[in-house]
Amino acid sequence: MPRGRKPNRALREAKTDPAKRRKVAPAPAPKRARKLTPVELAEQRASLAQQRAQQFVAGQKTAAMPDFFASDAQYAGAAAIWAMYEPLLRERHFWEPQFVVAFTGFCVYADEFLAADREVKAKGWGVEGKSTSGGNRFWKNPAVDVRDHAFARVLELSARFGFTTVDLYKLERESAAAVSSRPQRPGDPGAGDEQQLPLADQAQDAPAAAGPGALTAFDSAPPQQLN
């Protein structure tokens, strides 16, 4: 038996010719997720759209916030805007179940406007760089266009719900004009307990129109002569 220290195999392999070193198998690469086919992607988008539609339908029945606002962290900002504006709409009696979809869009656009504005403040309006022709040019931050587009949609939907002073005055003026142009109904604001009859019924119950004389309406048939 050979005597002495055992040979250090790693040191011996390090001193040998690299071509003669023992080849070590590389670590297996992590498995990538299977890439979805175009048909599977379309089915996935259709399934997601169907879920969103079902949540909107449920929200339109109860005038409630869509479920994905609360369950998806990406909609946390939109959910906060919903919670801030919804009580105001209820207080003004401008809230109905059919408003859920339009109001959801307002909340999403308002959140996108704030997010894009934060990115502009963090990264600036753009950077100076080289163009393909070799000169210098200014590259605008794409978040600027996203912010401007989102804010335009916010103003457009704000007019629908009266979220600015001018829009609120316009809605109140048009609502007052619409109420005054039709007969009051039971339950309308300012309507009394006495129910107003339709115009046709009023014409039947009204006394006959007076003629030229003041007492024409009270004239009766002359008495019959006795033989």
C-alpha positions as CSV (number, residue, x, y, z in Angstrom):
1,M,0.0,0.0,0.0
2,P,1.3,3.5,-0.8
3,R,2.3,5.5,2.2
4,G,1.9,9.2,2.8
5,R,-0.8,11.7,2.2
6,K,-3.6,11.0,-0.2
7,P,-3.3,12.9,-3.4
8,N,-5.5,16.0,-3.8
9,R,-7.5,15.2,-7.0
10,A,-8.7,18.7,-7.5
11,L,-5.2,20.2,-7.3
12,R,-3.8,17.5,-9.6
13,E,-6.6,18.2,-12.2
14,A,-5.9,21.9,-11.9
15,K,-2.3,21.3,-12.9
16,T,-3.0,19.0,-15.8
17,D,-3.7,20.0,-19.4
18,P,-7.2,21.7,-19.6
19,A,-8.0,19.4,-22.5
20,K,-7.4,16.4,-20.3
21,R,-9.3,17.6,-17.3
22,R,-12.4,15.7,-16.2
23,K,-15.5,17.2,-17.6
24,V,-18.1,18.2,-15.1
25,A,-21.7,18.1,-16.2
26,P,-23.3,21.6,-16.1
27,A,-26.2,22.2,-13.8
28,P,-29.5,21.6,-15.5
29,A,-31.2,24.8,-16.6
30,P,-34.5,25.7,-15.0
31,K,-37.4,24.6,-17.0
32,R,-39.2,27.4,-18.8
33,A,-42.9,27.7,-18.7
34,R,-44.5,26.3,-21.9
35,K,-45.3,29.1,-24.4
36,L,-49.0,29.3,-25.0
37,T,-50.2,28.8,-28.5
38,P,-52.2,31.7,-30.2
39,V,-55.4,29.7,-29.7
40,E,-54.7,29.2,-26.0
41,L,-53.8,32.9,-25.6
42,A,-57.1,33.9,-27.3
43,E,-59.0,31.5,-25.0
44,Q,-57.3,33.0,-22.0
45,R,-58.2,36.5,-23.0
46,A,-61.8,35.5,-23.7
47,S,-62.0,33.8,-20.2
48,L,-60.7,36.9,-18.5
49,A,-63.1,39.1,-20.5
50,Q,-66.0,36.9,-19.5
51,Q,-65.0,37.1,-15.8
52,R,-64.8,40.9,-16.0
53,A,-68.2,41.1,-17.8
54,Q,-69.8,38.9,-15.0
55,Q,-68.4,41.2,-12.4
56,F,-69.7,44.2,-14.2
57,V,-73.1,42.6,-14.5
58,A,-73.1,41.8,-10.7
59,G,-72.0,45.4,-10.0
60,Q,-74.8,46.8,-12.1
61,K,-77.4,44.9,-10.1
62,T,-76.2,46.2,-6.8
63,A,-74.2,49.4,-7.8
64,A,-71.2,47.9,-6.1
65,M,-67.5,48.1,-6.9
66,P,-66.2,45.3,-9.2
67,D,-64.5,42.5,-7.4
68,F,-61.2,42.8,-9.3
69,F,-60.7,46.3,-7.8
70,A,-60.3,44.7,-4.4
71,S,-58.6,41.5,-5.3
72,D,-56.0,42.8,-7.8
73,A,-53.2,45.0,-6.4
74,Q,-52.8,46.8,-9.7
75,Y,-56.2,48.3,-9.2
76,A,-55.6,49.5,-5.6
77,G,-55.3,53.2,-6.8
78,A,-58.6,52.9,-8.8
79,A,-60.3,51.3,-5.8
80,A,-59.2,54.3,-3.6
81,I,-60.6,56.7,-6.1
82,W,-63.9,54.7,-6.2
83,A,-64.1,54.9,-2.4
84,M,-63.6,58.7,-2.5
85,Y,-66.1,59.6,-5.2
86,E,-68.9,57.1,-4.7
87,P,-70.3,58.6,-1.5
88,L,-70.5,62.0,-3.3
89,L,-72.5,60.6,-6.1
90,R,-74.9,58.9,-3.7
91,E,-75.3,62.2,-1.7
92,R,-76.2,64.0,-4.9
93,H,-78.6,61.3,-6.0
94,F,-76.5,60.8,-9.2
95,W,-75.9,57.1,-8.5
96,E,-77.6,54.3,-10.3
97,P,-76.6,50.7,-11.0
98,Q,-76.2,51.4,-14.7
99,F,-73.5,53.9,-13.9
100,V,-71.0,51.2,-12.8
101,V,-69.2,50.7,-16.1
102,A,-68.7,54.4,-16.9
103,F,-67.6,55.1,-13.3
104,T,-65.2,52.2,-13.4
105,G,-63.6,53.7,-16.5
106,F,-63.3,57.1,-14.7
107,C,-61.5,55.5,-11.7
108,V,-59.1,53.6,-14.0
109,Y,-58.2,56.6,-16.0
110,A,-57.8,58.8,-12.9
111,D,-55.4,56.2,-11.5
112,E,-53.4,56.0,-14.7
113,F,-53.1,59.7,-14.8
114,L,-51.6,59.8,-11.3
115,A,-49.3,56.9,-12.0
116,A,-48.0,58.4,-15.3
117,D,-47.5,61.8,-13.6
118,R,-45.4,60.1,-10.8
119,E,-43.2,58.5,-13.5
120,V,-42.7,61.8,-15.3
121,K,-41.7,63.4,-12.0
122,A,-39.3,60.6,-11.3
123,K,-37.7,60.2,-14.7
124,G,-38.2,63.7,-16.2
125,W,-39.8,64.8,-19.4
126,G,-37.1,63.0,-21.4
127,V,-33.4,62.6,-22.2
128,E,-30.9,63.9,-24.7
129,G,-29.5,61.3,-26.9
130,K,-28.0,60.4,-30.3
131,S,-30.3,60.0,-33.2
132,T,-29.9,57.4,-36.0
133,S,-28.3,60.1,-38.2
134,G,-25.6,60.8,-35.6
135,G,-27.0,64.2,-34.3
136,N,-28.4,65.0,-30.9
137,R,-32.1,64.9,-30.3
138,F,-34.6,64.9,-27.3
139,W,-36.3,61.7,-26.6
140,K,-39.6,62.3,-24.8
141,N,-40.7,60.2,-21.9
142,P,-43.6,58.0,-23.1
143,A,-45.3,58.5,-19.8
144,V,-46.0,62.1,-20.8
145,D,-48.4,61.0,-23.6
146,V,-50.0,58.4,-21.3
147,R,-50.6,61.1,-18.7
148,D,-52.1,63.6,-21.1
149,H,-54.4,60.9,-22.7
150,A,-55.6,59.7,-19.3
151,F,-56.3,63.2,-18.1
152,A,-58.3,64.0,-21.2
153,R,-60.5,61.0,-20.4
154,V,-60.8,62.0,-16.8
155,L,-62.1,65.4,-17.8
156,E,-64.5,63.8,-20.4
157,L,-66.0,61.5,-17.8
158,S,-66.0,64.2,-15.1
159,A,-68.5,66.0,-17.2
160,R,-70.8,63.0,-17.1
161,F,-70.8,62.9,-13.3
162,G,-70.4,66.6,-12.5
163,F,-67.0,66.4,-10.8
164,T,-66.0,70.0,-11.7
165,T,-67.8,73.3,-10.8
166,V,-68.9,74.1,-14.3
167,D,-70.1,70.5,-15.0
168,L,-72.0,70.3,-11.7
169,Y,-73.8,73.6,-12.4
170,K,-74.7,72.4,-15.9
171,L,-76.1,69.1,-14.6
172,E,-78.1,70.8,-11.9
173,R,-79.5,73.3,-14.3
174,E,-80.5,70.7,-16.9
175,S,-82.0,68.5,-14.1
176,A,-84.1,71.4,-12.8
177,A,-85.3,72.2,-16.3
178,A,-86.3,68.6,-17.0
179,V,-88.3,68.4,-13.7
180,S,-90.1,71.7,-14.3
181,S,-91.0,70.7,-17.9
182,R,-93.2,67.7,-16.8
183,P,-96.0,67.4,-14.3
184,Q,-95.0,66.5,-10.8
185,R,-95.4,62.9,-9.8
186,P,-95.9,61.3,-6.4
187,G,-92.5,61.0,-4.8
188,D,-90.9,63.8,-6.7
189,P,-88.9,66.3,-4.7
190,G,-91.4,69.1,-3.7
191,A,-94.4,67.2,-4.7
192,G,-97.3,67.5,-2.3
193,D,-99.5,64.7,-0.9
194,E,-102.2,65.6,-3.3
195,Q,-101.9,63.6,-6.6
196,Q,-102.2,65.7,-9.7
197,L,-104.6,64.3,-12.3
198,P,-103.6,63.8,-15.9
199,L,-104.6,66.7,-18.2
200,A,-107.3,64.6,-19.9
201,D,-109.0,63.8,-16.5
202,Q,-108.8,67.5,-15.5
203,A,-110.6,68.5,-18.7
204,Q,-113.5,66.0,-17.9
205,D,-113.8,67.1,-14.2
206,A,-113.6,70.9,-15.0
207,P,-116.9,72.9,-15.2
208,A,-118.1,74.0,-18.6
209,A,-116.5,77.1,-20.0
210,A,-118.4,80.3,-19.2
211,G,-120.1,82.1,-22.0
212,P,-120.5,85.8,-22.6
213,G,-122.6,86.3,-19.5
214,A,-121.2,85.9,-16.0
215,L,-124.0,83.5,-15.0
216,T,-124.2,81.5,-18.2
217,A,-122.8,78.4,-16.5
218,F,-125.6,78.4,-14.0
219,D,-128.5,78.7,-16.5
220,S,-131.1,75.9,-16.4
221,A,-133.9,74.8,-18.7
222,P,-137.1,77.0,-18.4
223,P,-140.0,75.4,-16.6
224,Q,-142.7,73.8,-18.6
225,Q,-146.0,75.7,-19.1
226,L,-149.1,74.3,-17.4
227,N,-152.2,73.7,-19.5
